[in-house]
Each structure stands twice: as C-alpha cells, then as structure tokens.
C-alpha cells in the first residue's frame, strides 16, 4: 500500500479528534470526489513499517480519540490493509477507535471472505460510492445520502439482506 498524506489532528473525518491517513488507490472515480488526487495507486510513498510506527505514534496521545483510514479507498489494500488494522488493535486494543471510509457497498464487504474481517476490526465503516446527484450536506460523516455510516459493534452481518 501507499500513503499520500496524514492529518495529525482532525475533527471532520469521524467523531472526536483523530489522526487521518489518506491511502493511495481508488477504482471508483466518483464524479465530484473531494479527493481525486488519491485515485492513482502509484501516488504517495510506500507505507513501510517505519511509516506505520510514525502513524501509530501520532495516535498515542490522550487527546487523540482514534484513527480514520480513507483515501483513495483503503479496502483495495485487502489483506495488507487488514494487517494494518490488526496491528493497530494489537497496540491500542479498544482504547482508540478506528473509522474506515470506503466506496465498497456494505453487502459487498460482508460477502467478501477477506474484507468482511473489517467488521471485527473497525468501529465505524462509512460505505458506498459518493454520488454527486445525491449530495446530502445534512447527513453527518458522509457526502451523499446513499452512503451508510455503520457502527460495526451494533451491526449484524448475518441478518437477512
């Protein structure tokens, strides 16, 4: 995976004060996307172990509530991205929250044997492609009203679709 930018303290991309990591790579190319510079999978720099440690160290302050992974679309990182989430949980347990922004639809994540693990690792998933014609400035945390904000601990992935 490749990382493009990190906001060390942000209160727009999830509840509380958060570190926000913008990963490279997105195949959705949603018209009106607020981050088109993150679409190329070659953008930014490699997300090395050193970069990961630096990122996690930014979170390791009492005034930081957690981390938000966005992009691009971090779920395109598949198993590599899930490894980052696992290591975050190993270091912080449940003391810091994880938010993940993705263009994948909720059911597609549930149906994917690899990606579905994100429901165990993240606290909140913001799912679905941005649709400019469905922009909803009043819907908190997402840009269009087709997108979902899912609190994973309260979401039954085995419910009937």
C-alpha positions as CSV (number, residue, x, y, z in Angstrom):
1,X,0.0,0.0,0.0
2,X,1.0,3.6,-0.4
3,X,0.2,6.6,1.8
4,X,-0.4,10.1,0.5
5,X,-1.0,12.3,3.5
6,X,-1.7,12.3,7.2
7,X,-3.6,14.8,9.2
8,X,-2.2,14.6,12.7
9,X,-5.4,16.1,14.3
10,X,-8.7,16.3,12.6
11,X,-12.3,16.5,13.8
12,X,-14.1,16.2,10.4
13,X,-13.4,12.6,9.4
14,X,-15.0,10.9,12.4
15,X,-16.0,11.5,16.0
16,X,-13.6,13.3,18.2
17,X,-10.1,14.3,17.5
18,X,-8.5,11.9,15.1
19,X,-5.4,11.1,13.1
20,X,-6.5,10.7,9.4
21,X,-4.5,8.6,7.0
22,X,-5.1,9.0,3.3
23,X,-4.1,6.0,1.3
24,X,-3.5,5.8,-2.5
25,X,-5.7,4.0,-4.9
26,X,-9.3,4.0,-5.8
27,X,-11.1,2.4,-8.8
28,X,-14.5,4.1,-8.2
29,X,-13.6,7.5,-9.7
30,X,-16.8,9.1,-8.3
31,X,-17.7,12.3,-10.1
32,X,-17.3,15.1,-7.6
33,X,-15.0,13.2,-5.3
34,X,-13.3,15.6,-2.9
35,X,-10.0,13.6,-3.1
36,X,-9.3,12.8,-6.8
37,X,-5.5,13.1,-6.1
38,X,-5.8,9.9,-4.2
39,X,-7.1,7.7,-7.0
40,X,-3.8,6.7,-8.5
41,X,-2.4,3.5,-6.9
42,X,1.1,4.9,-7.6
43,X,0.6,8.2,-5.7
44,X,2.3,9.0,-2.5
45,X,5.0,6.8,-0.9
46,X,5.3,3.2,0.2
47,X,3.6,2.5,3.6
48,X,6.6,1.0,5.3
49,X,6.9,-0.4,8.8
50,X,8.6,2.9,9.8
51,X,5.7,4.9,8.4
52,X,3.2,2.7,10.2
53,X,5.1,3.2,13.5
54,X,5.1,7.0,12.9
55,X,1.4,6.9,12.2
56,X,0.6,4.9,15.3
57,X,2.8,7.2,17.4
58,X,0.7,10.1,16.3
59,X,-2.4,8.4,17.7
60,X,-0.6,7.5,21.0
61,X,-1.7,10.7,22.9
62,X,-4.5,11.0,25.4
63,X,-6.2,13.8,23.4
64,X,-6.5,11.7,20.2
65,X,-9.7,9.5,20.1
66,X,-8.6,7.3,17.2
67,X,-7.7,6.9,13.6
68,X,-9.5,7.3,10.3
69,X,-8.4,5.5,7.2
70,X,-9.5,7.0,3.9
71,X,-8.1,7.8,0.6
72,X,-8.5,6.6,-2.1
73,X,-10.1,3.5,-0.8
74,X,-8.1,1.6,1.8
75,X,-10.1,-1.6,1.3
76,X,-8.5,-2.0,-2.1
77,X,-5.4,-2.9,0.0
78,X,-7.2,-6.1,1.0
79,X,-5.2,-8.3,3.3
80,X,-2.4,-5.8,3.6
81,X,-4.8,-3.2,4.9
82,X,-6.4,-5.6,7.3
83,X,-2.9,-6.3,8.7
84,X,-2.5,-2.6,9.5
85,X,-5.8,-2.7,11.3
86,X,-4.8,-5.9,13.3
87,X,-1.5,-4.3,14.3
88,X,-3.4,-1.1,15.4
89,X,-5.7,-3.2,17.6
90,X,-2.7,-5.1,19.0
91,X,-1.1,-1.8,20.1
92,X,-4.2,0.0,21.2
93,X,-6.8,-2.6,22.0
94,X,-10.2,-0.8,22.2
95,X,-8.7,2.4,23.7
96,X,-8.7,4.1,20.3
97,X,-11.4,3.9,17.7
98,X,-11.0,3.0,14.0
99,X,-13.1,4.6,11.3
100,X,-12.8,3.4,7.6
101,X,-14.1,5.2,4.6
102,X,-14.7,3.0,1.5
103,X,-16.7,3.1,-1.7
104,X,-17.5,-0.6,-1.3
105,X,-21.1,-1.3,-0.6
106,X,-21.8,-2.8,2.8
107,X,-23.2,-6.1,1.4
108,X,-20.1,-6.4,-0.9
109,X,-17.9,-6.2,2.2
110,X,-19.9,-8.7,4.1
111,X,-19.9,-11.2,1.1
112,X,-16.1,-11.0,0.7
113,X,-14.3,-13.6,2.8
114,X,-11.3,-11.3,3.3
115,X,-12.8,-7.9,3.6
116,X,-15.5,-8.9,6.0
117,X,-12.9,-9.0,8.8
118,X,-13.1,-5.2,8.8
119,X,-16.3,-5.6,10.7
120,X,-14.3,-7.1,13.6
121,X,-11.5,-4.6,13.5
122,X,-13.1,-1.2,12.8
123,X,-15.6,0.6,15.0
124,X,-17.2,2.6,12.2
125,X,-17.4,2.0,8.4
126,X,-18.6,4.7,6.1
127,X,-19.6,2.7,3.0
128,X,-20.8,3.4,-0.5
129,X,-19.7,5.4,-3.5
130,X,-20.2,9.2,-3.4
131,X,-23.0,10.1,-5.8
132,X,-22.9,13.8,-6.6
133,X,-26.6,14.0,-7.5
134,X,-27.5,12.6,-4.1
135,X,-25.3,15.0,-2.1
136,X,-26.6,15.5,1.4
137,X,-24.8,18.1,3.5
138,X,-27.0,17.3,6.4
139,X,-26.0,13.7,6.6
140,X,-23.2,13.5,9.1
141,X,-19.9,11.9,8.2
142,X,-20.7,11.1,4.6
143,X,-21.3,13.2,1.4
144,X,-24.3,11.6,-0.3
145,X,-27.4,10.0,1.1
146,X,-26.8,6.6,-0.4
147,X,-23.8,6.1,1.8
148,X,-24.0,4.4,5.2
149,X,-22.4,5.1,8.5
150,X,-22.2,1.7,10.2
151,X,-21.3,1.2,13.9
152,X,-19.9,-2.3,13.5
153,X,-20.5,-3.5,17.1
154,X,-24.2,-2.9,16.6
155,X,-24.4,-4.4,13.1
156,X,-25.4,-7.9,12.5
157,X,-23.6,-9.1,9.3
158,X,-25.6,-12.3,9.4
159,X,-29.0,-10.6,9.1
160,X,-31.1,-11.3,6.0
161,X,-30.3,-8.9,3.2
